[in-house]
């Protein structure tokens, strides 16, 4: 039985379903399984690559779809592809040239599940800010100098990673690049870690656009879509959803946008949001 008229639940991964120890709490997992049991479709919507999101999705214990790479790829847990929005290789080549001052912070990703899915020129500037990510993705990483030589096919996206201050400089250079009509610029910030990630996708691509496409495909009106997120790359998704929830660990600027604020990710914020919509779980469930 579907409760509270919600038919589609979209959940971000990092900073949302994962707590500060990068683990899904038992309470959050139970709440998600309860929503699924009550007939609500659950979809993960993440900035992670599909392969990097799979270990999280596989913990749920049921089949679901993943919207990955900030909306660029929509693919099932079993590998069936619904939609891809790739960044044109020519556009990416011009982007790399325009951002030549950030070569040590540049990452290109491709829709592959092998070495070469992630391409860097070098790792030294990235190691200090995303070492854990690099270690977990090492089997997929290839080094190409110059990085443009890897563009023999359209990539999924480009990404720049660094400190908050360094990525503010990158954003300024992107604004001056003249590519605004060809690309979407999304940012994710973790001030406590002094980490900022700037994702570059094809124009019009975002979590929100991909979620809207999926909801339309499923025949679900936005009023029956619930979304939970924590960061700037979740803005379009939360703006689309009829029942948006922003995590309590989000920045004050995001928590003041009028969306319902749930508890932080270290206090079972996803479960708290689901309980607001479905009511509290009966004892023993």
C-alpha positions as CSV (number, residue, x, y, z in Angstrom):
1,X,0.0,0.0,0.0
2,X,1.4,3.4,-1.0
3,X,1.3,5.9,1.9
4,X,1.0,9.7,1.9
5,X,0.7,9.8,-1.9
6,X,4.5,9.5,-2.4
7,X,5.3,7.1,-5.2
8,X,9.0,7.9,-5.9
9,X,11.7,8.5,-3.3
10,X,15.0,10.0,-4.6
11,X,18.0,9.8,-2.2
12,X,21.5,11.3,-2.5
13,X,24.4,9.2,-1.3
14,X,27.4,11.3,0.1
15,X,26.4,13.5,3.0
16,X,22.9,12.1,3.0
17,X,22.4,8.3,3.1
18,X,26.1,7.8,4.2
19,X,27.0,9.1,7.6
20,X,30.3,10.8,8.4
21,X,31.9,7.3,8.7
22,X,30.7,6.6,5.1
23,X,28.2,4.0,6.4
24,X,24.4,3.6,6.1
25,X,22.9,3.5,9.6
26,X,20.6,0.7,10.5
27,X,17.8,3.2,11.1
28,X,18.2,4.7,7.6
29,X,18.4,1.4,6.0
30,X,15.3,0.1,7.8
31,X,13.3,3.2,6.7
32,X,14.3,2.8,3.1
33,X,13.3,-0.8,3.1
34,X,10.0,0.1,4.7
35,X,9.3,2.7,2.0
36,X,10.1,0.0,-0.6
37,X,7.8,-2.5,1.1
38,X,5.0,0.0,1.1
39,X,5.2,0.3,-2.7
40,X,7.3,3.4,-3.0
41,X,10.0,3.2,-5.7
42,X,13.5,4.2,-4.4
43,X,16.1,5.6,-6.7
44,X,19.6,6.7,-5.8
45,X,20.6,10.0,-7.3
46,X,24.3,10.7,-6.9
47,X,27.4,12.5,-8.2
48,X,29.3,9.2,-8.0
49,X,30.0,7.1,-11.1
50,X,27.6,4.2,-11.5
51,X,30.2,1.6,-10.5
52,X,31.2,3.6,-7.4
53,X,27.6,3.9,-6.3
54,X,26.8,0.2,-6.7
55,X,28.3,-0.9,-3.4
56,X,25.9,1.5,-1.6
57,X,22.8,0.5,-3.7
58,X,23.5,-3.2,-3.2
59,X,23.1,-2.9,0.6
60,X,19.4,-2.1,0.2
61,X,18.5,-5.7,-0.6
62,X,16.1,-5.0,-3.6
63,X,16.4,-4.0,-7.2
64,X,16.5,-0.3,-8.0
65,X,17.7,2.3,-10.5
66,X,20.6,4.7,-10.1
67,X,20.9,8.2,-11.5
68,X,24.6,8.7,-11.4
69,X,27.3,11.3,-12.4
70,X,24.9,14.1,-11.4
71,X,22.2,13.0,-13.8
72,X,24.3,12.0,-16.8
73,X,23.6,8.2,-16.5
74,X,20.4,6.4,-15.5
75,X,21.1,2.7,-15.1
76,X,19.6,-0.2,-13.2
77,X,21.4,-2.2,-10.5
78,X,21.7,-5.0,-13.1
79,X,23.3,-2.8,-15.7
80,X,20.3,-1.9,-18.0
81,X,20.7,1.7,-19.3
82,X,17.7,4.0,-19.6
83,X,19.4,7.2,-20.6
84,X,22.9,8.8,-21.0
85,X,23.7,12.5,-21.4
86,X,27.4,12.6,-22.4
87,X,29.6,15.6,-22.8
88,X,30.7,16.2,-26.4
89,X,34.4,15.4,-26.8
90,X,35.0,18.6,-28.7
91,X,33.5,20.7,-25.9
92,X,35.5,18.8,-23.3
93,X,38.7,19.4,-25.4
94,X,38.0,23.2,-25.4
95,X,37.2,23.0,-21.7
96,X,40.6,21.4,-20.9
97,X,42.4,24.0,-22.9
98,X,40.5,26.8,-21.1
99,X,41.3,25.3,-17.7
100,X,45.0,24.7,-18.4
101,X,45.9,26.3,-15.0
102,X,44.1,23.4,-13.3
103,X,45.7,20.4,-15.0
104,X,46.6,18.9,-11.6
105,X,43.0,19.1,-10.5
106,X,41.3,17.8,-13.6
107,X,39.6,14.4,-13.9
108,X,37.7,13.0,-16.9
109,X,35.3,10.1,-16.6
110,X,34.1,7.8,-19.3
111,X,31.2,5.3,-19.4
112,X,33.5,2.3,-19.0
113,X,33.9,-0.3,-16.3
114,X,37.7,-0.8,-16.7
115,X,41.0,1.0,-16.6
116,X,40.5,4.3,-18.5
117,X,37.1,5.0,-16.9
118,X,38.9,7.7,-15.0
119,X,41.6,9.8,-16.6
120,X,44.1,12.1,-15.0
121,X,47.4,13.7,-16.0
122,X,48.8,13.4,-12.5
123,X,47.7,12.6,-9.0
124,X,49.8,14.9,-6.7
125,X,47.3,17.8,-6.3
126,X,44.3,15.4,-5.9
127,X,45.9,13.1,-3.3
128,X,45.7,15.7,-0.6
129,X,42.0,16.3,-1.0
130,X,40.4,13.1,-2.3
131,X,42.9,10.4,-1.3
132,X,40.2,7.9,-0.2
133,X,38.3,8.3,-3.5
134,X,41.5,7.8,-5.5
135,X,42.4,4.6,-3.5
136,X,38.9,3.1,-4.1
137,X,38.9,3.9,-7.8
138,X,42.6,3.1,-8.5
139,X,41.7,0.1,-10.8
140,X,39.8,2.4,-13.1
141,X,42.4,5.2,-13.3
142,X,44.6,5.8,-16.3
143,X,47.2,8.6,-16.8
144,X,47.2,10.4,-20.1
145,X,49.4,13.5,-21.0
146,X,48.0,15.7,-22.3
147,X,44.6,14.7,-21.0
148,X,42.9,15.8,-24.2
149,X,44.5,12.8,-25.9
150,X,42.1,10.6,-24.0
151,X,39.1,12.2,-25.8
152,X,38.7,9.5,-28.5
153,X,35.0,9.2,-27.3
154,X,32.6,11.5,-25.5
155,X,33.2,11.5,-21.8
156,X,30.5,11.4,-19.1
157,X,31.9,14.5,-17.5
158,X,34.9,16.5,-16.4
159,X,35.6,17.2,-12.8
160,X,37.9,19.6,-10.9
161,X,38.7,18.9,-7.3
162,X,40.6,20.9,-4.7
163,X,40.3,23.1,-1.7
164,X,37.4,25.6,-1.3
165,X,39.6,28.5,-2.2
166,X,41.2,26.8,-5.2
167,X,37.9,25.7,-6.6
168,X,36.5,29.3,-6.3
169,X,39.4,30.2,-8.7
170,X,38.3,27.4,-11.0
171,X,34.7,28.6,-11.0
172,X,35.9,32.1,-12.0
173,X,37.9,30.7,-14.9
174,X,34.9,28.6,-16.0
175,X,32.8,31.7,-16.0
176,X,35.3,33.4,-18.3
177,X,35.7,30.3,-20.6
178,X,32.8,31.2,-23.0
179,X,31.5,27.7,-22.7
180,X,28.3,28.5,-20.7
181,X,26.0,27.6,-23.5
182,X,27.6,24.1,-23.9
183,X,28.1,23.0,-20.3
184,X,26.4,22.7,-16.9
185,X,28.5,23.7,-13.9
186,X,27.7,21.9,-10.6
187,X,29.5,22.2,-7.3
188,X,29.7,20.1,-4.2
189,X,31.2,21.5,-1.1
190,X,32.4,19.9,2.2
191,X,33.7,22.9,4.3
192,X,34.7,20.7,7.2
193,X,37.1,18.9,4.9
194,X,38.0,22.0,2.9
195,X,37.0,20.1,-0.2
196,X,35.2,21.4,-3.2
197,X,34.3,19.4,-6.4
198,X,33.2,21.2,-9.6
199,X,31.5,18.9,-12.1
200,X,31.1,19.8,-15.7
201,X,28.4,18.1,-17.7
202,X,26.7,18.7,-21.0
203,X,24.3,21.6,-21.1
204,X,21.0,21.0,-19.2
205,X,22.2,17.9,-17.4
206,X,21.5,17.7,-13.7
207,X,20.1,15.5,-11.0
208,X,16.9,17.4,-11.3
209,X,16.5,17.0,-15.1
210,X,17.3,13.2,-14.8
211,X,14.8,12.7,-12.0
212,X,12.1,14.6,-13.9
213,X,12.8,12.4,-16.9
214,X,12.6,9.2,-14.8
215,X,9.4,10.4,-13.0
216,X,7.8,11.1,-16.4
217,X,8.8,7.7,-17.6
218,X,7.2,6.1,-14.5
219,X,4.1,8.2,-14.8
220,X,4.7,9.9,-11.4
221,X,3.7,13.6,-11.1
222,X,6.2,15.8,-9.2
223,X,3.7,16.1,-6.3
224,X,4.3,12.4,-5.6
225,X,8.1,12.7,-5.7
226,X,10.1,12.9,-2.5
227,X,13.8,13.9,-2.6
228,X,16.5,14.0,0.1
229,X,19.8,15.8,-0.4
230,X,22.5,17.8,1.3
231,X,24.6,19.8,-1.2
232,X,24.6,22.3,-4.1
233,X,24.5,19.6,-6.7
234,X,21.1,18.5,-5.2
235,X,19.4,21.9,-5.8
236,X,17.7,21.0,-9.1
237,X,16.5,17.7,-7.7
238,X,15.1,19.3,-4.6
239,X,13.5,22.0,-6.7
240,X,11.7,19.5,-8.8
241,X,10.4,17.2,-6.0
242,X,7.0,17.9,-4.5
243,X,8.3,16.8,-1.1
244,X,11.9,18.0,-0.8
245,X,14.0,17.5,2.3
246,X,17.4,19.0,3.0
247,X,19.8,17.4,5.5
248,X,20.5,19.1,8.7
249,X,24.3,18.9,7.9
250,X,23.8,21.0,4.8
251,X,25.2,24.5,4.6
252,X,23.0,27.3,6.1
253,X,22.5,28.7,2.6
254,X,20.8,25.5,1.5
255,X,18.8,25.0,4.7
256,X,17.3,28.5,4.4
257,X,15.7,27.9,0.9
258,X,12.4,26.8,2.3
259,X,12.8,23.1,2.0
260,X,11.9,20.9,5.0
261,X,15.0,20.4,7.1
262,X,15.6,16.9,8.5
263,X,18.2,15.7,11.0
264,X,21.9,15.5,10.0
265,X,23.4,12.5,8.4
266,X,25.0,11.5,11.8
267,X,21.5,11.4,13.4
268,X,19.6,9.2,10.9
269,X,18.3,12.2,8.9
270,X,17.0,10.0,6.0
271,X,14.9,7.9,8.4
272,X,13.6,11.1,10.1
273,X,12.5,12.5,6.7
274,X,10.8,9.2,5.7
275,X,9.0,9.1,9.0
276,X,7.6,12.6,8.5
277,X,6.0,11.3,5.3
278,X,5.0,7.7,6.2
279,X,4.6,8.1,9.9
280,X,6.6,6.4,12.5
281,X,7.5,2.7,12.0
282,X,5.6,0.3,14.2
283,X,7.6,-1.2,17.0
284,X,9.5,-4.2,15.8
285,X,9.4,-3.2,12.1
